[in-house]
Each structure stands twice: as structure tokens, then as C-alpha cells.
Amino acid sequence: AAVMEAYPVRGRWASLPWAATVGYAENSVGIRINEGIWQGVTAVDRNPLVVADAQTGKGVWIGRIEEHGQPAWAAMTVASAGRRIAGIDALIRRKEYGAPWAEPMRAPEYPELPAARRTGRAAMAASAAAFHAAMDQGTAAPAGIADNCRWFVNGQDVGGCAAQFGGPGLAGIGGVRDRTLLAVDEARGLAIYRMFEDRPATAGSGYPLTYQVVELFRFDQGRIAEVQAFTAELPYGMAPHGAPGRSSR
């Protein structure tokens, strides 16, 4: 939260507790701190979703930002080195990138679940892995998805979760790669991943591209009850910041 509160205040970044070496990227492009959105953000969400995980050493902030008054979704991952900031990976989704998109009126919000409805960390990881494997391989929906599960992409409800498998939205995916677990919150049933989706050009599909995705799963009683994905459009085959380029297969 302290990192995000520094964005709209020019110069406040210098007072943050930075580590000796810091990695900073916006939509997978490495830049210097105090460049990019540091120069354009005029407001940040006062009620964001924040998930911090001591095991991964990362915290994820999801909510609305404004760039000179223009709203955008932001999914910010802050990595720690002890009590210092070791890295920030910022995913920014702006309206002009096109659908799927819904105006970021408020961040996703999830109350804590009763103990009997919570899902263990390992079970969440296994279910999320099966979900992403089905996306990668173009197979039918995996087990473990609740009947009433809804899938949101950049705030837009794109339909039932299981129904998306075999549909046009996932048909263009050539590969899902570089999956990284960012944070888990068992009390609220949340698991958040970063991954990259490669979409090669095919007849009628337009140009090739890659999406950087921050994807949140909400679990309830061991089943996926909601998916929230935030995407940034990148050049095809682009790798995570700091990693060598690679193909999806």
C-alpha cells in the first residue's frame, strides 16, 4: 500500500525503503523507477484488493489507478527483501487497449471464509495448475470448477468459467508459459498467478501477440468459484522482465 500511495506524489518514491538492487517493469518492460507511470498517475484506489504472502515474499495490489484523470486497471506485484523493496512488476490495462474491458469502478472484494469452506494451499495450487494446463493444451474444462463460477477479464464478465473451455476466447491460445505463483491467502480463498499467453496468428485471427496475465482464483469449498484476470498486450513471444526470450513450445 505504501508503494502505491507514493505514485501520485511526485518525489515520494525516493523515501521508500528500496533494496540495494531493484528490478522495476511495466507491462514486462524494464525501466527505471520514477519513469513510466510514476510521471502520470494522479490517483490510486483507496479500497484496493491487497494479498500478501510471506512464503513467496510478494504482495499483490489490484485496483483502479488514474493517469491524468483517465482510469485504468493496475495489478502490481511488489517483491520484498526483508523489509526492503526488491522489485515491482506493474501490469497496467488501459481502456484504449479494447475489449475485454469494464470501467474500474471498484477492486474485487472477498471476505474471509468460514474455516469449513477454506481450501489448503496445496489443493489450490493443484487446481490452478490443472486449469492452466487445460488452457495450454486446448482441452475441456478441468474438474474442480464450481457450477456458478464466473470469469472476469479486466473487470468484464465474460461468462461461466467451464463454458470458456472450447469457446472462441481460449481457442486462439498457442501456449501458456512462465507461470509464477505470486500470493496465496487461504482465509479468503485466494491464489494469484502471473503467466504469459502466446496467441500466434492464424487465418482470421489478426496479428500474433502475447498477453501478460495476472490471474486470481477465488476458491470456496475446494472448488474454483471465480476467476479475475488482468491482461497487458505485448509483442509475440515476449518473456518476463529479466528473462531471456523464449517460444511457447
C-alpha positions in Angstrom: 0.0 0.0 0.0 2.9 2.4 0.8 4.3 1.9 -2.7 1.0 2.7 -4.4 0.4 5.8 -2.2 3.8 7.1 -3.5 2.8 7.1 -7.1 0.6 10.2 -7.2 3.0 12.3 -5.1 6.0 13.5 -7.1 9.3 12.7 -5.4 7.9 10.4 -2.7 9.4 7.3 -4.4 12.8 8.4 -3.1 11.6 7.9 0.5 10.5 4.3 0.1 12.7 1.5 1.6 14.4 0.3 -1.5 16.9 -2.6 -1.5 20.4 -2.1 -2.9 19.4 -3.7 -6.2 15.8 -3.2 -7.5 14.0 -4.6 -10.6 11.2 -2.5 -12.0 9.0 -3.3 -15.0 5.8 -2.0 -16.5 3.9 -4.5 -18.8 7.1 -6.6 -18.8 9.4 -3.8 -20.0 12.2 -2.9 -17.6 12.5 0.8 -16.9 13.9 3.0 -14.1 11.9 3.9 -11.0 10.4 7.3 -11.4 9.8 6.8 -15.1 6.6 5.4 -16.8 3.5 5.7 -14.7 5.4 7.4 -11.9 5.1 10.5 -14.0 1.4 10.1 -14.9 -0.5 8.6 -12.0 -2.7 11.2 -10.4 -4.8 8.9 -8.1 -4.9 5.4 -6.8 -7.7 3.2 -5.5 -8.5 3.9 -1.8 -10.0 0.4 -1.4 -7.8 -2.0 -3.4 -7.5 -5.7 -3.1 -4.2 -6.5 -1.4 -2.9 -10.0 -1.0 0.5 -10.5 0.8 2.3 -13.9 1.1 5.2 -14.4 3.4 6.1 -17.7 1.7 6.6 -16.1 -1.7 7.9 -12.8 -0.4 5.4 -10.9 -2.6 2.4 -8.7 -2.2 -0.2 -8.1 -5.0 -2.2 -4.8 -5.2 -5.2 -4.8 -7.6 -7.4 -1.8 -8.2 -8.0 1.4 -10.1 -5.4 4.0 -10.9 -5.9 7.3 -12.8 -3.4 8.7 -15.3 -4.1 12.4 -15.6 -7.7 11.5 -14.7 -8.0 8.6 -17.1 -8.9 5.4 -15.2 -7.0 2.1 -15.8 -6.7 -1.3 -14.1 -3.5 -2.0 -12.3 -2.2 -5.3 -10.9 1.0 -4.5 -9.1 3.4 -7.2 -7.7 5.9 -6.0 -5.1 8.7 -8.3 -4.1 10.5 -7.9 -0.8 14.0 -8.5 0.5 13.5 -8.5 4.2 11.8 -5.2 5.0 13.0 -3.6 1.7 11.5 -3.4 -1.7 13.4 -5.7 -4.1 11.2 -5.3 -7.2 7.9 -4.1 -8.7 6.2 -5.7 -11.6 3.4 -3.4 -12.8 0.6 -4.6 -15.1 -1.4 -1.8 -16.5 -4.6 -2.3 -18.5 -5.9 0.9 -20.2 -9.3 1.4 -21.9 -7.8 2.1 -25.3 -6.4 -1.4 -25.5 -10.0 -2.6 -26.2 -12.2 -5.4 -25.1 -12.5 -7.2 -22.8 -12.8 -4.2 -20.5 -15.1 -2.8 -17.9 -14.6 0.6 -16.2 -12.7 0.0 -13.0 -15.3 1.3 -10.6 -14.0 -0.8 -7.7 -11.5 -3.5 -7.0 -12.6 -7.2 -6.5 -13.5 -7.7 -2.8 -13.5 -11.0 -0.9 -14.4 -11.6 2.7 -12.8 -14.3 4.8 -14.4 -17.7 4.5 -15.6 -19.9 7.4 -13.0 -22.5 8.3 -15.1 -25.3 6.9 -15.2 -23.7 3.4 -11.5 -22.9 3.1 -9.1 -24.7 0.7 -5.5 -25.6 1.5 -2.6 -24.0 -0.3 -1.5 -27.2 -2.0 -5.0 -28.0 -3.2 -5.4 -24.5 -4.6 -2.1 -24.9 -6.5 -3.1 -28.2 -7.9 -6.4 -26.9 -9.1 -4.9 -23.8 -10.7 -2.3 -25.9 -12.4 -5.0 -28.1 -14.0 -6.9 -25.0 -15.0 -3.9 -23.5 -16.8 -2.8 -26.9 -18.3 -6.3 -27.1 -19.9 -5.9 -23.6 -21.3 -2.4 -24.5 -22.6 -3.4 -27.8 -24.2 -6.8 -26.7 -25.5 -8.7 -29.4 -23.7 -12.1 -29.5 -22.0 -12.7 -27.8 -18.7 -10.9 -29.5 -15.8 -12.6 -30.8 -12.7 -12.8 -28.6 -9.7 -14.8 -25.6 -11.2 -18.0 -24.6 -9.4 -21.2 -24.7 -11.4 -21.8 -21.0 -10.8 -18.1 -19.9 -11.3 -17.8 -16.6 -13.3 -14.7 -15.4 -15.2 -13.9 -11.7 -15.4 -11.2 -10.3 -17.7 -10.2 -6.7 -17.0 -13.4 -6.3 -15.0 -15.7 -7.6 -17.7 -17.8 -10.7 -17.0 -17.0 -13.0 -20.0 -19.3 -15.8 -18.8 -19.2 -19.1 -16.9 -15.7 -20.5 -16.2 -16.3 -24.0 -17.5 -18.1 -22.7 -20.6 -15.0 -20.8 -21.8 -13.1 -24.0 -22.5 -13.7 -25.0 -26.1 -15.0 -21.5 -26.8 -13.5 -18.8 -29.1 -11.9 -16.8 -26.3 -9.5 -19.6 -25.5 -9.2 -21.2 -28.9 -6.5 -18.8 -30.1 -4.1 -19.6 -27.2 -1.0 -21.3 -28.6 0.6 -21.8 -25.2 0.6 -20.8 -21.6 4.1 -20.3 -20.1 6.1 -18.8 -17.3 3.5 -19.4 -14.6 4.6 -17.9 -11.3 2.7 -18.1 -8.0 2.5 -14.6 -6.6 0.5 -14.9 -3.5 -2.0 -17.1 -1.6 -4.5 -16.2 1.1 -6.2 -19.3 2.5 -8.5 -17.3 4.7 -10.1 -15.6 1.8 -9.6 -18.5 -0.6 -7.3 -16.6 -3.0 -4.5 -17.7 -5.2 -2.8 -15.3 -7.6 -0.6 -16.2 -10.5 1.3 -14.4 -13.2 1.6 -16.0 -16.6 2.1 -15.4 -20.3 -0.3 -16.4 -23.0 1.0 -16.7 -26.6 -1.5 -16.2 -29.4 0.0 -17.0 -32.8 -1.5 -15.5 -36.0 -3.9 -17.9 -37.7 -6.4 -17.3 -40.5 -8.8 -14.7 -39.4 -7.2 -14.1 -36.0 -5.2 -10.9 -36.9 -1.7 -10.4 -35.7 0.4 -12.5 -33.3 0.6 -11.3 -29.7 1.3 -12.3 -26.2 -0.6 -11.4 -23.1 1.0 -10.9 -19.7 -1.7 -12.0 -17.3 -2.2 -11.6 -13.6 -4.9 -14.1 -12.7 -6.7 -14.5 -9.4 -8.6 -17.6 -8.4 -11.2 -17.5 -5.6 -11.8 -20.9 -4.0 -14.8 -21.9 -2.0 -15.1 -25.4 -0.5 -12.3 -26.7 -2.7 -13.7 -25.5 -6.0 -12.9 -22.5 -8.2 -15.8 -20.1 -7.6 -14.4 -17.0 -9.5 -11.6 -16.1 -11.8 -10.3 -12.5 -12.2 -7.8 -11.9 -15.0 -6.0 -8.7 -15.8 -4.1 -8.6 -19.1 -1.5 -6.5 -20.9 -0.9 -6.9 -24.7 2.8 -7.5 -25.6 4.8 -8.3 -28.7 4.5 -12.0 -29.5 6.9 -14.3 -27.6 7.9 -11.6 -25.1 9.4 -13.0 -21.9 9.1 -11.8 -18.3 11.3 -8.9 -17.5 14.8 -10.1 -16.8 14.3 -13.5 -18.5 15.7 -14.5 -22.0 13.2 -14.6 -24.9 11.6 -17.9 -25.5 8.9 -19.6 -27.5 5.8 -21.0 -26.0 6.5 -24.6 -27.1 
